[in-house]
C-alpha cells in the first residue's frame, strides 16, 4: 500500500502523474482507505478522485464513508455524479440517497438512467433497517426450462452488472422463486440438462420486512453467502449478500455497546463527530441517571436515625452499591448478548431467573464469607454489624442478578432495545433497592 506521507508530498507538489500511476495499481478498498486517511480539503479530494479511471471510480466510491461520499457527490458535476450512481449497486446508491438532502437527491436522480431510478426508488420504499432496505436488486434469475448452456449464456450476458453470480435464482412467470442453482453446479453439469432438474428446491427466503438483526441471524444459522428476499406474495424482489450482513453486524454491535454505556447511538465515526454532537448524544442519559439517582439520596435521608445510631453502617454503603451494580451488569450483559444471538426467548424467562438466582446464591455466599472475615479481622466491627453486612450482601446480589436478567427480557417483549436495560440503568435501580434492603435488615436486627 502507498505510503500516506509520500502521497501527501505528491499532492502538495501537484505531481498528478505520479499520483495516478500509484493509485491505479492499488486495490479499490485500499484507495478508499487512503482517501479517508489523507483527510484532504474538498477541492484537493475531488481532484484526486477525478484521477481514478472510470472503471474503478464507482467501486472506490462504494468503500468510502457516507460523509466522504456526500462531499464527493456534491462537488462532482451532475453528469459525473450520475455516472457514479449508475455504476453503484442499487443498495449502495439507495443508502447514499437516504443521507442526502431532498433537493440534491432530486437533482441527481434526474440525471441517472430510468433503470437506476426505478431500483433506488424501489429500495427506498422499505422501512429503515428492514431486509428490503438493505437488499440489492442485482441478481441473476433463470427459468426452469433453460438448459445449462442457455443459463451460462444468460449469466455471461447480464452477470457483469450483478452483485453476485455464484448463486442464481430460478423463478416462474410470476417471479415466484422455485429454486436455486450454483455456478459450480452449472459448470460441472452437462450443457443439455434442464435447470429444473438440477436446481435445489428447498429454498430459504427472507421477508422484505424482516428486521436486519434477524437477517444476520439467518445468515449465521444457514451459513449462506447470499439469501433471496421475497415480498408478501412470495415474489423474488432482491437478494442480500454476506458483505451486507457484515455491515449489519458491525452496526448492531456498535449500537448495543453505545446503548449499554448510556449513549444515544450514532452512525458517525468518533473522530468525525463534533464536540457538540457528542455532548448531545451523552447528556440526555446523564441527566436521566442523575435525576433517578436522587432516589438513593432520599432513601439514605429516610434512615438517618439508623445511621446516626450506628455510623459504622455508612462505611459499607458504597460496597453494596458497587457490588449490586456489578452483579446486575453481569447478568444483563449476558442476557442481552443471548437475546441478540437468538439463544433465549421470552418464554425462557422463568428458567433464566431460576438459573440466575442459583448463580446469585453461590456468588453472594462467597462474597459474604470473604467479607465476614474482613469485617472481623481488619475492620474489627461487632458480630451483629458483620452479620447485617454479610446478609445484605447475599440478598443484594440475588436481587441484582434477578433484576439484571429480567429487565432486558421485558424490554424485548414490549418492543424496546434490550441494550437500554444495561449496566447504567440497572445500576441505578439496584443501588436504590440495595440501600432499602440494607437499612431494613439493619433496623430490624439492631432494633432501631
C-alpha positions as CSV (number, residue, x, y, z in Angstrom):
1,X,0.0,0.0,0.0
2,X,1.2,3.5,-0.9
3,X,2.9,5.5,1.9
4,X,0.5,8.2,3.1
5,X,3.2,10.8,3.6
6,X,4.5,10.2,0.1
7,X,1.0,10.7,-1.3
8,X,0.7,14.0,0.7
9,X,4.0,15.1,-0.8
10,X,2.8,14.3,-4.3
11,X,-0.4,16.3,-3.8
12,X,1.5,19.2,-2.2
13,X,3.8,19.4,-5.3
14,X,1.0,18.7,-7.7
15,X,2.7,15.6,-9.1
16,X,-0.5,14.3,-10.6
17,X,1.1,11.8,-13.0
18,X,2.8,10.1,-10.1
19,X,-0.4,10.1,-8.1
20,X,-2.4,8.5,-10.9
21,X,0.3,5.9,-11.6
22,X,0.4,4.9,-8.0
23,X,-3.3,4.6,-7.3
24,X,-4.3,2.7,-10.4
25,X,-2.2,-0.2,-9.1
26,X,-4.0,-0.3,-5.8
27,X,-7.0,-2.3,-4.7
28,X,-10.2,-0.2,-4.6
29,X,-10.7,-0.7,-0.9
30,X,-7.1,0.5,-0.2
31,X,-7.7,3.6,-2.4
32,X,-10.8,4.4,-0.3
33,X,-8.9,3.9,2.9
34,X,-6.1,6.2,1.6
35,X,-8.6,8.9,0.8
36,X,-10.1,8.6,4.3
37,X,-6.7,8.8,5.9
38,X,-5.5,11.8,3.9
39,X,-8.3,14.0,5.1
40,X,-8.0,16.3,2.2
41,X,-10.0,19.5,1.8
42,X,-12.8,19.3,-0.7
43,X,-11.1,20.8,-3.8
44,X,-8.0,18.5,-3.4
45,X,-10.1,15.5,-2.6
46,X,-12.2,15.9,-5.8
47,X,-9.1,16.4,-7.8
48,X,-7.6,13.1,-6.7
49,X,-10.9,11.3,-7.1
50,X,-11.2,12.5,-10.7
51,X,-7.8,10.9,-11.4
52,X,-9.4,7.5,-10.9
53,X,-10.2,5.5,-14.1
54,X,-13.9,5.4,-14.7
55,X,-13.8,1.6,-14.5
56,X,-12.9,1.7,-10.8
57,X,-14.2,5.1,-9.6
58,X,-17.6,3.7,-8.6
59,X,-16.1,0.7,-6.7
60,X,-13.8,3.1,-4.8
61,X,-16.7,5.3,-4.0
62,X,-18.7,2.4,-2.5
63,X,-16.0,1.8,0.0
64,X,-15.9,5.4,1.3
65,X,-17.7,6.6,4.5
66,X,-21.1,8.2,3.9
67,X,-19.6,11.6,4.9
68,X,-16.9,11.4,2.2
69,X,-19.4,10.1,-0.3
70,X,-21.6,13.2,0.3
71,X,-18.6,15.5,0.0
72,X,-17.6,14.0,-3.3
73,X,-21.0,13.6,-4.9
74,X,-22.0,17.2,-4.2
75,X,-18.7,18.5,-5.8
76,X,-19.0,16.5,-8.9
77,X,-20.9,17.8,-12.0
78,X,-24.3,16.4,-12.5
79,X,-23.1,14.2,-15.3
80,X,-20.1,12.9,-13.3
81,X,-22.4,12.2,-10.3
82,X,-24.9,10.4,-12.4
83,X,-22.2,8.1,-13.8
84,X,-21.0,7.2,-10.4
85,X,-24.6,6.4,-9.2
86,X,-25.4,4.4,-12.3
87,X,-22.4,2.3,-11.7
88,X,-23.1,1.7,-8.0
89,X,-25.0,-1.4,-6.9
90,X,-28.6,-0.3,-6.2
91,X,-28.4,-0.9,-2.4
92,X,-25.3,1.3,-2.1
93,X,-26.9,4.0,-4.2
94,X,-30.1,3.9,-2.1
95,X,-28.0,4.1,1.2
96,X,-26.4,7.3,-0.3
97,X,-29.7,8.8,-1.3
98,X,-31.1,8.3,2.2
99,X,-28.4,10.5,3.7
100,X,-28.6,13.3,1.1
101,X,-30.8,16.4,1.2
102,X,-34.0,16.0,-0.7
103,X,-33.1,18.7,-3.3
104,X,-29.8,17.0,-4.1
105,X,-31.5,13.6,-4.4
106,X,-34.0,15.1,-6.8
107,X,-31.2,16.7,-8.9
108,X,-29.1,13.5,-9.0
109,X,-32.0,11.1,-9.8
110,X,-33.0,13.4,-12.7
111,X,-29.5,12.6,-14.3
112,X,-29.5,8.9,-13.8
113,X,-30.9,6.2,-16.1
114,X,-34.6,5.1,-15.7
115,X,-33.5,1.7,-14.5
116,X,-31.3,3.2,-11.8
117,X,-34.1,5.5,-10.6
118,X,-36.5,2.6,-10.5
119,X,-34.2,0.4,-8.5
120,X,-33.4,3.2,-6.0
121,X,-37.0,4.2,-5.5
122,X,-37.9,0.6,-5.1
123,X,-35.4,0.2,-2.2
124,X,-36.3,3.5,-0.6
125,X,-39.9,2.4,-0.1
126,X,-39.0,-0.1,2.6
127,X,-38.7,0.7,6.4
128,X,-35.3,1.6,7.7
129,X,-33.3,-1.4,9.0
130,X,-35.6,-3.9,7.2
131,X,-34.4,-6.5,4.8
132,X,-36.0,-4.6,1.9
133,X,-33.9,-1.5,2.7
134,X,-30.6,-3.4,2.6
135,X,-31.1,-5.8,-0.2
136,X,-29.8,-5.4,-3.8
137,X,-31.9,-5.9,-6.9
138,X,-28.9,-7.0,-8.9
139,X,-29.2,-10.8,-9.1
140,X,-29.3,-13.4,-11.9
141,X,-32.7,-15.1,-12.4
142,X,-33.2,-18.2,-14.6
143,X,-36.2,-20.3,-15.8
144,X,-36.8,-23.9,-15.1
145,X,-36.9,-24.9,-18.8
146,X,-33.5,-23.3,-19.5
147,X,-30.7,-25.8,-20.4
148,X,-27.4,-25.4,-18.7
149,X,-26.0,-23.9,-21.9
150,X,-28.7,-21.3,-22.0
151,X,-28.2,-20.5,-18.4
152,X,-24.5,-19.9,-18.8
153,X,-25.1,-17.7,-21.8
154,X,-27.6,-15.6,-19.8
155,X,-25.1,-15.3,-17.0
156,X,-22.4,-14.1,-19.5
157,X,-24.9,-11.5,-20.9
158,X,-26.2,-10.0,-17.6
159,X,-23.7,-11.1,-14.9
160,X,-21.3,-8.2,-15.3
161,X,-23.7,-5.8,-13.5
162,X,-24.9,-8.2,-10.8
163,X,-23.9,-8.3,-7.2
164,X,-23.0,-12.0,-7.4
165,X,-23.3,-14.8,-9.9
166,X,-22.2,-17.6,-7.5
167,X,-25.9,-18.4,-6.8
168,X,-28.6,-18.0,-9.4
169,X,-32.4,-18.0,-8.6
170,X,-34.9,-20.0,-10.6
171,X,-38.3,-18.2,-10.9
172,X,-41.6,-18.9,-12.7
173,X,-43.5,-16.5,-14.9
174,X,-45.0,-14.7,-11.8
175,X,-41.4,-14.2,-10.4
176,X,-42.1,-16.6,-7.6
177,X,-38.9,-18.4,-6.6
178,X,-38.8,-22.1,-7.4
179,X,-35.3,-23.0,-6.6
180,X,-31.6,-22.0,-6.6
181,X,-28.6,-23.3,-8.6
182,X,-24.9,-22.6,-8.0
183,X,-22.5,-21.6,-10.7
184,X,-20.4,-24.5,-9.7
185,X,-23.3,-26.9,-10.5
186,X,-23.8,-25.3,-13.9
187,X,-20.1,-25.6,-14.8
188,X,-20.0,-29.2,-13.8
189,X,-23.2,-30.3,-15.4
190,X,-23.9,-31.4,-19.0
191,X,-24.8,-28.5,-21.2
192,X,-28.1,-30.1,-22.3
193,X,-29.5,-30.8,-18.9
194,X,-32.5,-28.7,-17.7
195,X,-32.2,-26.2,-14.8
196,X,-35.4,-27.6,-13.3
197,X,-33.8,-31.0,-12.9
198,X,-30.6,-29.6,-11.3
199,X,-31.9,-26.8,-9.0
200,X,-32.2,-27.0,-5.2
201,X,-35.9,-26.7,-4.5
202,X,-35.7,-26.3,-0.7
203,X,-35.1,-22.5,-0.7
204,X,-34.7,-20.5,2.5
205,X,-36.1,-17.0,1.9
206,X,-36.2,-13.7,3.8
207,X,-39.2,-11.4,4.0
208,X,-38.7,-7.8,2.9
209,X,-40.0,-6.6,6.3
210,X,-37.7,-8.8,8.4
211,X,-35.5,-6.7,10.8
212,X,-31.9,-6.6,9.7
213,X,-30.8,-8.1,13.0
214,X,-32.9,-11.1,12.3
215,X,-31.4,-11.2,8.8
216,X,-27.9,-11.5,10.3
217,X,-29.1,-14.4,12.5
218,X,-30.5,-16.2,9.4
219,X,-27.1,-15.9,7.7
220,X,-25.4,-17.2,10.8
221,X,-27.8,-20.1,11.1
222,X,-27.6,-21.3,7.4
223,X,-24.1,-20.1,6.6
224,X,-25.1,-18.8,3.1
225,X,-23.1,-16.3,1.0
226,X,-26.4,-14.8,-0.3
227,X,-30.1,-15.2,0.5
228,X,-33.2,-14.3,-1.6
229,X,-35.7,-11.7,-0.4
230,X,-39.4,-12.1,-1.2
231,X,-42.4,-9.8,-0.8
232,X,-45.7,-10.6,0.9
233,X,-46.8,-12.5,-2.2
234,X,-43.6,-14.6,-2.2
235,X,-42.2,-13.0,-5.3
236,X,-38.4,-12.6,-5.6
237,X,-37.6,-8.9,-5.3
238,X,-33.9,-9.0,-4.3
239,X,-31.0,-10.7,-2.5
240,X,-28.9,-9.9,0.5
241,X,-25.2,-10.8,0.4
242,X,-22.8,-11.7,3.2
243,X,-20.9,-8.4,2.8
244,X,-24.1,-6.5,3.7
245,X,-24.6,-8.8,6.7
246,X,-21.1,-8.0,8.0
247,X,-22.0,-4.3,7.9
248,X,-25.2,-5.1,9.8
249,X,-23.4,-7.0,12.5
250,X,-20.9,-4.1,13.0
251,X,-23.7,-1.6,13.1
252,X,-25.9,-3.6,15.6
253,X,-22.9,-4.4,17.8
254,X,-21.9,-0.7,17.9
255,X,-25.4,0.4,18.7
256,X,-25.7,-2.2,21.5
257,X,-22.3,-1.1,23.0
258,X,-23.4,2.6,22.9
259,X,-26.8,1.8,24.4
260,X,-25.2,-0.3,27.2
261,X,-22.9,2.6,28.0
262,X,-25.9,5.0,28.2
263,X,-25.0,6.8,24.9
264,X,-27.5,7.6,22.2
265,X,-26.3,5.6,19.1
266,X,-24.7,7.5,16.2
267,X,-23.6,6.4,12.8
268,X,-20.6,8.7,12.6
269,X,-17.0,7.6,13.5
270,X,-15.8,9.1,16.8
271,X,-13.1,11.3,15.2
272,X,-15.7,12.8,12.8
273,X,-18.2,13.6,15.5
274,X,-18.0,17.2,16.8
275,X,-17.8,18.0,20.5
276,X,-21.4,19.4,20.5
277,X,-22.8,16.3,18.7
278,X,-21.0,14.0,21.2
279,X,-22.4,16.2,24.0
280,X,-26.0,15.8,22.6
281,X,-25.7,12.0,22.4
282,X,-24.5,11.7,26.0
283,X,-26.2,14.4,28.1
284,X,-29.8,13.0,27.9
285,X,-28.8,9.8,29.6
286,X,-26.6,11.5,32.1
287,X,-29.4,13.8,33.1
288,X,-31.9,10.9,33.4
289,X,-29.5,8.8,35.5
290,X,-28.6,11.8,37.7
291,X,-32.2,12.6,38.4
292,X,-33.1,8.9,39.0
293,X,-30.1,8.7,41.4
294,X,-31.8,11.3,43.7
295,X,-34.0,8.5,44.9
296,X,-30.8,7.0,46.5
297,X,-30.3,10.2,48.5
298,X,-34.0,10.2,49.6
299,X,-33.6,6.6,50.9
300,X,-30.5,7.5,52.9
301,X,-32.3,10.5,54.3
302,X,-35.2,8.3,55.4
303,X,-32.9,6.2,57.5
304,X,-31.0,9.0,59.3
305,X,-31.8,7.6,62.7
306,X,-30.2,4.2,61.9
307,X,-27.1,5.9,60.5
308,X,-26.8,8.3,63.5
309,X,-27.1,5.4,65.9
310,X,-24.6,3.2,64.0
311,X,-22.4,5.4,62.0
312,X,-20.3,2.4,61.0
313,X,-23.1,1.4,58.7
314,X,-22.3,4.3,56.4
315,X,-18.9,2.7,55.6
316,X,-20.4,-0.1,53.7
317,X,-23.0,1.7,51.5
318,X,-20.5,2.1,48.5
319,X,-19.7,-1.5,48.7
320,X,-23.3,-2.6,48.3
321,X,-24.0,-0.2,45.6
322,X,-20.9,-1.2,43.6
323,X,-21.3,-4.9,44.1
324,X,-25.0,-4.8,43.3
325,X,-24.4,-2.8,40.2
326,X,-21.6,-5.1,39.0
327,X,-23.7,-8.2,39.7
328,X,-26.7,-6.8,37.8
329,X,-24.5,-5.7,35.0
330,X,-23.0,-9.2,34.6
331,X,-26.5,-10.7,34.2
332,X,-27.8,-8.0,31.9
333,X,-24.9,-8.1,29.5
334,X,-25.1,-12.0,29.3
335,X,-28.8,-11.9,28.6
336,X,-28.6,-9.0,26.1
337,X,-26.0,-11.0,24.2
338,X,-28.1,-14.1,24.3
339,X,-31.2,-12.2,23.1
340,X,-29.1,-10.7,20.2
341,X,-27.9,-14.2,19.1
342,X,-31.4,-15.6,19.4
343,X,-30.3,-18.1,22.1
344,X,-33.1,-17.1,24.5
345,X,-36.8,-16.1,24.1
346,X,-39.3,-14.5,26.5
347,X,-40.8,-17.9,27.2
348,X,-37.5,-18.9,28.8
349,X,-37.7,-16.2,31.5
350,X,-38.6,-18.5,34.4
351,X,-35.7,-20.8,33.6
352,X,-33.3,-17.9,33.2
353,X,-34.5,-16.3,36.5
354,X,-34.1,-19.7,38.3
355,X,-30.6,-20.2,36.9
356,X,-29.5,-16.6,37.8
357,X,-30.9,-17.0,41.4
358,X,-28.8,-20.1,41.9
359,X,-25.7,-18.4,40.5
360,X,-26.5,-15.4,42.7
361,X,-26.7,-17.5,45.8
362,X,-23.3,-19.0,45.1
363,X,-21.8,-15.6,44.4
364,X,-23.5,-13.9,47.3
365,X,-22.4,-16.6,49.8
366,X,-18.8,-16.5,48.6
367,X,-18.7,-12.7,48.8
368,X,-20.3,-12.8,52.2
369,X,-17.9,-15.3,53.6
370,X,-14.8,-13.4,52.4
371,X,-16.4,-10.1,53.7
372,X,-17.2,-11.6,57.1
373,X,-13.5,-12.4,57.6
374,X,-12.5,-8.9,56.6
375,X,-15.1,-7.3,58.9
376,X,-13.9,-9.2,61.9
377,X,-10.2,-9.3,61.3
378,X,-9.5,-6.0,59.6
379,X,-12.4,-3.7,60.3
380,X,-12.9,-5.1,63.8
381,X,-16.6,-4.4,63.9
382,X,-19.1,-6.3,66.1
383,X,-20.6,-9.6,65.2
384,X,-24.0,-8.1,64.8
385,X,-22.9,-5.5,62.3
386,X,-20.8,-8.1,60.4
387,X,-23.9,-10.3,60.1
388,X,-26.0,-7.4,58.9
389,X,-23.4,-6.5,56.2
390,X,-23.0,-10.1,55.0
391,X,-26.7,-10.9,54.9
392,X,-27.3,-7.7,53.0
393,X,-24.6,-8.8,50.6
394,X,-26.3,-12.1,49.8
395,X,-29.7,-10.5,49.3
396,X,-28.4,-7.6,47.2
397,X,-26.6,-10.0,44.8
398,X,-29.7,-12.1,44.4
399,X,-31.9,-9.1,43.7
400,X,-29.3,-7.5,41.4
401,X,-29.0,-10.6,39.2
402,X,-32.7,-11.2,39.1
403,X,-33.3,-7.6,38.0
404,X,-30.4,-7.8,35.6
405,X,-31.8,-10.8,33.8
406,X,-35.5,-9.8,33.8
407,X,-35.4,-6.2,32.6
408,X,-33.7,-6.9,29.2
409,X,-36.3,-9.7,28.6
410,X,-39.2,-7.4,29.5
411,X,-37.8,-4.6,27.3
412,X,-37.6,-7.0,24.3
413,X,-41.1,-8.2,24.9
414,X,-42.6,-4.7,24.9
415,X,-40.6,-3.7,21.8
416,X,-37.6,-1.8,23.3
417,X,-34.0,-2.4,22.6
418,X,-32.8,-4.8,25.4
419,X,-29.5,-2.9,25.5
420,X,-31.3,0.1,27.0
421,X,-31.7,-2.0,30.2
422,X,-27.9,-2.4,30.5
423,X,-25.5,-1.6,33.3
424,X,-26.2,2.2,33.9
425,X,-29.9,1.8,34.1
426,X,-29.8,-1.4,36.2
427,X,-27.1,0.0,38.5
428,X,-29.5,2.9,39.3
429,X,-32.3,0.5,40.2
430,X,-30.1,-1.9,42.1
431,X,-28.5,1.0,44.1
432,X,-31.9,2.1,45.4
433,X,-33.0,-1.5,46.1
434,X,-29.8,-2.5,47.9
435,X,-30.0,0.5,50.2
436,X,-33.6,-0.3,51.2
437,X,-32.5,-3.9,51.8
438,X,-29.5,-2.8,53.9
439,X,-31.4,-0.4,56.1
440,X,-34.4,-2.7,56.5
441,X,-32.2,-5.6,57.7
442,X,-30.2,-3.2,60.0
443,X,-33.2,-1.6,61.6
444,X,-34.8,-5.0,62.3
445,X,-31.6,-6.7,63.6
446,X,-30.5,-3.6,65.7
447,X,-34.0,-2.8,66.9
448,X,-33.7,0.9,65.9
